[in-house]
Amino acid sequence: ASSGLLDRVKNRLTGAVEIFDQVEPDPSLRLVAQGVRMLRDFGPEAVVAFGGGSPMDCAKGMCWFSDRHPPLWCIPTTAGTGSEVTSFAVLTDTDQGVKYPLVEEGLLPEAAILDASLLEGVPPHVTADTGMDVLTHAAEAVAAKGASPFSDALAEKAFALAYRRLPEAHAGSREAKQDMLLASCMAGMAFNAAGLGVCHSMAHALGGRFHVPHGRLNALLLPGVIQFNAVEQRTAEKYARLA
């Protein structure tokens, strides 16, 4: 909200606009309830989620739990979660130290806008953390029990693109960041159809307890998960194709 990018969005909107900028990493149930009250009082025609995975997931929760169910548009400013195209939202019970992944068709946003110029101010460490989330989404979608030739096509393209372009995006290349944004979106579409795996379940459990960035936890866990999953011949062959 303080980056100056928000003004670019506000200037494109007409009528009354209310800003909810209290979102923190790993949005809490308490924060979502606060947002639901604001939606009830303001009564918007639509909600625009502008930011990374946390603002998008918080906005999904706000829209879903409000009486009005306003349509949601997502504009990601990080290349990682793919939340702009998924029916998933991850919310945190801060009292219990537990992350809850919500899965519900009604959480799927109406539309997403991918604009690489909005990623220019992202720090390198955030580019790295979110980029590892892209690779993990793709690798988990390939190994997931719900995988199909269609989800595999999206996951394989996303993995190859992210693996090739993440170092350049980390170094600041705008073109590479654009490719990471596309890879993130494709990986989101892949796992939304196929599902995820044990890497994400462990990352959510650890993230709720220790508040380490989600993509970084995935990066730490993924090598062990791949080794574990690859005991199954079919999964090993799919990983080999990714490699």
N, C-alpha and C positions, 0 to 999 in steps of 0.2 A: 504493500500500500504506500510505502514511503519512497519507492524507487523512481517515481515519475512516470512509469509505464501505465499506471492506472488512469492517468489523465487522458491517455490515448484512447482508452476504452470509453471513459465517461463522455468524451467529446463526440462520440459517435451515437450516443443515446439521446433520445428526446423525452421530454416529460420529467416527472419527479424521479430522482434516483436516490436510493438509500444505500450507504456503504456499511457492510459488516466486516470489520477488519481485525477482529479479536482472535482469529484462528492461529493456533500454535501447532507445531509438529505433533503427530499422533493425536488428532482431535478427540476430545473427551465427550462422554455422554452428557455431562453437565454443559459443555459448550454448545452442543447441538440443541439442547433444550432452550438455552438462551437464544439461539438463532431462530428456533421455532416460534418463540414468543414475539420476536421482532417481525417475522413474516406475518403472524396473526395481526399485529398492530398496524403494519404498513400495507398489507394486502396487495403485493406486486402482481403485475401481469406475467412476469417471468423472472427467473433468477439466472444471473451470469456468474459462474465460478471462474475466478481469474487467479491462477497461481499453480502450485505443484499439486501433488497427490493429496496433501492434507486439506487445503481449501476445497478441492473437488469432492473429497469424501465427506467433509463436513456439510457442504451444500447438498449432496445427495441425501444425507440424513435429515437435514432441515426440510427439504421438499417432501421426502417420504413420510415423515412423522407429522407434517402440518395437515390441517384439515383441507386446505385448498389444493394440495399437490400441484403447485405451479410448474410449468415447463422449465427445464434446466438446460442452459447452454454452457459448454465448457471451453475455456481458452487456456491450455496448459502453458506454463512458463518454465517448465523443466521437461527434459526428455527421459522419462523413466517409468512412471506408474501405468500409463495407458488407461487411467481411470476415466478419461473422456469418452471411451467407447466400451465400457464394461458395466455389467450388472452387479458389480462388487463395490462394497464400501467397508473400510476398516475403521472401527471406532474403539476408543479405549475407556475402560472402567478404571479410573485413576484410584478409586478407593480399594479395589481388589488387585490392581496391577495386572489386568488382563485385557488383551486385545480381542475384539469380537469381529470376525469377518462376516458381514451381512451379504447374502446372495439373494437377489430378488429382481425379477424382470422390470419391476417398476422403478428401479434405481438407474436404469439405462438412460443417459442424457438424450435430449432431443437432437442435439447437433454438437459438433466440435469444430473449432477453428484452429488450424495449425499454422503458426507464423513464427519462423525462425528468428526474426528480428527481436522477438520478445525474450529470447534466451541469451541475448548478448551480455547481460550483466551477471549471469550465473557464475558463481565462483568455481574454480577448477575442481575442488573437492566435492562439490554438489554434483557437477557433471559426472564425476567418477562414480559416486554412490548411485545416482539415478541410472547411469549407463549400465552398471552391473545388474540393476533390477531388470532392465530390458533383456539382457542376456539370460538371466534366470527365468524370466517369464517364458522366453522362447524355448529354453532347454526343458523346462518343466512341462510345457504344453506338448512337446514332442513325446515325452515319456508318459503323459497322463493317460488314464484308462479311457477317457472320452475322446481321444485323438481320432481324427479322420483325415483322409487325403486333403480335405479343404483346410483344416486347421494346420496340418503339417506344412502345406504350401506357404501359409502366412508365417508360421514359426521359423521355417528354414530361411526364408528371405529376410526376416527380421534379425535372426541370429547372425547370418553372414554379413549383413549390412552393418550391424552394431559392432561386431568383432573387428571389422575392417576400419570403421570410422571413429570409434571411441577415442583412440589416442589423439587423433587430430582435433576432435571436439574438445578434449581436455586441454589441448594446447591453445584453443581459442578460435579455431576455424569456423566461420559462420556457415559455410557450405556443409561442413561435417556435422554441425549442430542441426541443420535442416534434415540431414539424413538420419540422425539419431531420433529426431522428432517423428519421422516417418516409421522408423524401426520400432519405436515405442508404441505407436498407434497400431501397427500390424501385430506386434506381440500381444497387445491387449486384446485385439480381436481373436487371436489364436487361443489364448487361455480362457477367454470368455466362453468359447465354444467347447474347448477340450477339458478344461479344469487345470488345477495346479497340483503340487505334490508336497512331499514331506519337507522339502527345503523351506517352503513358505510357512508351513504349519509351525516349524521350529523357530523360524525368524519372527513370526508373530508372537509366539510365547516368550522368546527372549527379549523382543522389543518392548513388550508390555512391562517386563521386569526391569530392564536395564537402560531403556531409552537410547539405544545405539541406532544410528540411521538404518532404515530398513534395507536399503540396497547394499550397505556395507555388511550387514549380517548375512544377507544372501551370498555375497562374495566369499565370506568366510566358510559358509556351510556347503556351498555347491560342490566343491571337489569331492568331499566325502559322500554326498548324496549321489553324485554320478557314479562313483565307484560301487555304492550299495545297489543302485538300480540296475547297473550294467551286468549284474549276475544273471539277470534274465536275458536270454539270447536275443529275443526280438528287440528289446530296449537297447542292448549293446549295438545292434546293427543300426538302429536309428541314430544313436549318438555318433557312430562311425560316419554316417552320412553327413551329419552336421560338421564333423571334423574335416 
